[in-house]
């Protein structure tokens, strides 16, 4: 190689130019392969980074191609400001339908929190949330408790999200600090705190039974 400040001779210039042309032809010929290799390297890097991030928020799940996505130990919150009743659902298992309309859940605890009203907490064995209809069908040894200390026991009920009420046609028992009520059929508007047992009502007040 020429020393600094010394001009290259004709032969040296020709050799440099030849090497330059040779390398240029090489890159032109192999550039598509080199570009693909670089692209694969970049994609692999981002996939590894994404996998690392996903592991941090890993949730047990199963995918059933006929039933849909199944999750374990879910915590589902509905806090739409347009709705007057906020609710929080915890369940040991939930299955989302393929069209995402229905959520089937098991061993649940549902807390209804109406605006400026006492909350109601319900526990049961199974339920179905219909997103389109805005209803929750709750079944299996359904137990409820209000902030005022009243408890509700029935087999099943339906919660209407838009109306903010719960309805049941099953036998029901309601107990409070000084009384208990048994009958068939229930209507409970959690927004307005209206509770009605519809028929075959027997009320016990301080050890005295009254049949209505």
Helices and strands as residue ranges (DSSP letters): H 10-56, E 61-64, E 68-78, E 85-96, E 102-114, E 120-130, E 135-146, E 151-160, E 165-175, E 179-189, E 194-205, E 208-211
